Amino acid sequence: MLPSGLGFPLFMRCVTVALAVAGATLFWLAGLPLPALFGAMAACLLAALAGIRLKGAGQISILARAILGVAIGASITPELVLRIPQIAGSLALVPVYVLLIGLIGVPFFRRLGYDPVTAWYAAMPGGLGDMLSLGQDAGADVRALSLIHATRVLVLVSAAPLILTGLYGASLTGTVGAPLRDLPVTELALMAAAALLGWKGAERLGLFGASILGPMIVTAVLSLAGLIHSRPPAEAILTAQLFIGIGIGVHYVGTTLREMRGFVLSGLAFVLILAVLATIFTELVTLTGLAEPIEGFLSFAPGGQAEMTVLALVVGADLGFVIVHHLTRMVLVIIGAPIAARLSGIRRRAD
């Protein structure tokens, strides 16, 4: 008999984590790539679609994103700062990329019958949490946004490794970080402080994407000051992958057949449009010599920032280069989408 009352959410969180660990273990035993991420994601996705009322890991999942924020910040080195003029050419294409996605995506969702506000925020290539928050404030259909953006992230995260290995010959067996035992205690302490203080400080300031950007900023300062020379330990990054996989899977909890036919299929169709645009821009920066193929692909793949960070770490890509592009996209969308919506006359849904 299942527990009830106040203890039930905690019980279901434990069930969710147990399923994720089991999925990761099965993927690892089968020799599949990124077992912590994809095993957890697959197990939670299947369980959610089977009707099990999984629960996200709450603050632990947010802490997992903070770990990735530290990994990004540690990659912002004086050498990367000196390379910013070289990156400027491909960065200049990001606003064009975002604009094209909006110009194509909003009419696409309107033709599918979505109201103007929901269509607007469904088309924006921002972070899932940020788009849900902005969309909710604007009066969009939050359930539709949740499933459309979760589907975008799910498909892109699942397809990206196949593209990286099949098209670009990348290896997914790269070391994500040094083992815990090999890192200096002082640097571990600094990274832990950067994760917690950066996350909570950014939340207090109301910074978007606080769980990633706050730790990233604090760690970048420490890295530029020469106090940190390593990424978080491999064990921490693998744990972060597990909880990111959980986060993707649990978004499908309670999905009905009607929502599968409508919202999820809409998200799948939109992913095809995004794939075409991402391919065009990847080829553009690659053929013009603005980026190496793997970095170009990861920089313009419109997936979640945390998920792209994991992939960049695993394939040994230039993490600083990739993340600067994703940060630019996120800033443009978070700041620009609400302003552009008002200027375009996008109105709140009628209740």
Protein Blocks (a to p, Z undefined) as FASTA:
>chain_A
ZZehjllmmmmmmmmmmmmmmmmmmmmmnopahkllmmmmmmmmmmmmnopacddekjmm
mmmmmmmmmmmmmmmcfklmmmmmmmmmmmmmmmmmmmmmmmmmmmmmmmnopafklmmm
mmpccdfklmmmmmmmnopafklmmmmmmmmmmmmmmmmmmmmmmmnopafkbcfbdcfk
lpcfklmmmmmmmmmmmmmmmmmnopghklmmmmmmmmmmmmmnopacbdcdfklmmmmm
mmmmmmmmmmmgoiafklmmmmmmmmmmmmmmmmmmmmmmmmmmmmnopacfklmmmmmm
ccdfklmmmmmmmnopafklmmmmmmmmmmmmmmmmmmmmmmnopacddZZ
